[in-house]
Amino acid sequence: MRSSTMELPLLNVSGRRIKQLRMQMDSGWTQQRLARALQLEGMTVDRSGVAKIEGGYRKISDFEIVIIAKALGVTPNELLTDATDKLVHEVLQDSYRLLRPPHTSPT
């Protein structure tokens, strides 16, 4: 798990790969251009949403993975190629931390 408790939790394992693929698109797509391509496929997202996805700060549903893959011209599996065991564990730990109420000492 990451060291800082003030850091936002990591909510997806595909963001880094999505950014990498976006930048490899002809002329290096901007986040705005990817957002527009995703909107044309039916996904409700804007540029800041793409930034959150790429940073790992927004969850991605299974159908969104399919839409993103289609927009980037890859298979959904290719979006998961950077999903190392360590990264998956980090996402699961952060998600669990979000769901678990903070521990308070009895007074």
N, C-alpha and C positions, 0 to 999 in steps of 0.2 A: 504494500500500500504506500502511496506517496506520503512524504514526511509532513507536509503542512496540513493542519486541520482546517485552515482557512481557505484552502484551495477547493474549487468547485469539484464535485464528484464527476468521474468519467462515466458517461452513460452509453457509449457505443464503442465497438472495436473496429469500425470501418472508416471512421472519419479521416484518419491519416491517408489511407489508401484512396479515398474519394478525392482528397485534395491533390494527391500525386497524379491521379488519372486526369483530373480537370486541367492541371497545368500542362499535361502532355497533349492535350487536344490541340488541333491546328490553331496556331497563333496564341496558344495558352489562354484558355477560357477564363474570364473573370468569374467571380462568385455570382455576379448579377446575371451573366450569360447562362450559367448553369441553372440558376433559379428560374429563369425564363423557360429554359428547355424542360425543366421539371414541371412547371406550371402547364405547359402545353401537353404534357403527359397526364395531367389531372392531379398533380400533387400541390397542395397548398403550402407554399414556402416562398419566402423572399430572400434577399441577399443576406440579411442578418441570420436567417434560419440556416442558410448554407454554411455560414461562418460557424454557427453553433454545432452543426453536424460535423464539420471538418475538425473542430476543436475537441469533439467528443462530449460536448455539453448539452446535446439533445439526443434523446432516444430516437431510434429508427425502427419502424415496424417492418415486418417481413414484406408487405406489399410495397413499402417505400424503397426497400433494397432493390426490388425488381424494377421499379420505375427509375431509380438512380442509375442502375446498371444499363438499362435501355438507353437512357439519355447519353451515357458515356460510351456506349457501343461495346460493352463488355458483358460477361455473364455475371449473375449475382455472386457466384462463387469467387470470382476475381476480386470482389470487394472485401472478401474475408481472408485474403491471403496473408495479411499482416496480423491476423488474430493469433498471436502467440499465446501460449498457456499463461504466461505472466500477465499479459494484457487482459485476457479473459478473466483471470482471477481478480485483477484490480477492479474491473467493471462490476463483477459480482460482489466484491467487498463493499464498494462504494454504494451499490444499490441496496445492499443489506443495511448499511449504516443509515441510509435515508429512511428506510422502513422502520427501523428499530427506534423506539423513543429514547431520548437521552436518559442516562442513569442519574438519578438524584439520590443523595444520601438522606436517610430519615433524619428529621430534626427533633 
